Amino acid sequence: MGDEKVKEEAMRMIGMFQVLPRLVVFDLDYTLWPFYCECRSKREMPSMYPHVKGIIAALKDKGIDLAIASRSPTADIANAFLDKLNIKSVFVAK
């Protein structure tokens, strides 16, 4: 399913609620991507789950702020992956 189709479906689901959260916090490992950061190298090119970009786009379009939280002991790798995926700027807090 493409990013736009995922976004449309997420927008439909979000639209069912009268009250929306002001902030959604995502974990990184096995939430945004299918691996633990500490098992990877900064030199690798990471990949996200296929629906992540569409869901993030829908939440942003609804004015919901996004943040990330992680228990990863390798913050340097997590930050490198966020940079490589060009999604670091969508999060208001880490």
N, C-alpha and C positions, 0 to 999 in steps of 0.2 A: 504494500500500500504506500503510495507516494506521500510526501510531506503535506501537500495541500489536502488530500483526502483525510489524512489523520487529523489535520487542523480542523477541517470541517466537522468531523465526528466529535472531536474534543469540544468544539464550540457548541455543538448541539447538546452535549452532556452538561457542560457548564451552564447553558441557558435554562436548564431545568430547575436551577436553584435561585431563590429570591435573594438570598444573602450569600455573598462570596467572601472568601478569606482575603485579607489584605496582603498576606505573604504566604508563599508555599516554599518549604525548605526541602531540597532534594539531597539525598545521600549520593555519593559518587559510585562506589564499588557495588556492582550488581544492581544498580538502580539506573544510572545514566549509561554505564558501560558494563559489558559482561566479563569482568575480571577484577582482581585485586591489584591496586597500583603497585604494592610492594613486590609483586611477582613479575613486574615488567621493567623495562628499561626506558629512560627518557628519550633514547634514540629511536624508539619504535613509533609508528604512526598508529594511534589508537582509533577505535571505531566505537560508535555509540549504538545502543539498541535502535532499530529502525524507526520507531515511533517517537523518539525523544524530541526531534526538532519540531515536529508538528504540534506536539503537546505544549512545548515551551512557547511556540508562536501563538497558540490559542490563549494561553494564560496571559501572555504579555498584551495581546490585543484586548483582553478584558480588563486591563489595568491592574493586574495582580503582580505584585513584586515577587521576585524569585531570589532565593538564597541557596547556598550549598553548605553542607556539614559533612564531615567525614572523620572516622576514627583512624584513618590511614596513617601509619608511622612515616610515610614517605610523601610529605606535603610537596616536596620539590618535583616529584614525578607527577602528582596530581595537577599541580599548577602548569607544568609543561604540557600535559595532555589537554587541559582546558584551553591553553594558548593555541596548540596545534589544531584543535577542533573549532577555533574561533567562536567560542561561546562564553568566554570569561566575562565579557562586558554585559551580558544579560542578567548577571547576578548582582544584587545590591549589597550583599554581605557574604562573607566566607567565614 
